[in-house]
Amino acid sequence: MTVLTGQYFSLTGMVKDASGTYINNQNPTFSSSNTAKVTVRQLPSGEWQAKAVAAGSATITATLGAVTSTLAVTVVDSLTPSSIEISVGTVENSPN
């Protein structure tokens, strides 16, 4: 995923058993491979939050016991537009 410097984003780990069934009340912890680029902290509410600190890359790791999962994060100072998506709002008859 790509995020802008200074942005915050929440982290959630959905834990599954070997058959792919979600397991409730199992909460992984999170860490960053490069805290100079992305920091991770647990909020008082128990939720996890990451912050894009500086341009570069980091890997966020979710850990629960011996099970881990990773997310690659790229932090950029700005985004360069590469396309435009047009959406249509409400269509109305024009007044006469």
Secondary structure, DSSP 8 states (H G I E B T S, - for coil): -EEETT-EEEE----B-TTS-B-TT---EEEES-TTTEEEEE-TTS-EEEEE-SSEEEEEEEEETTEEEEEEEEEES-------------------
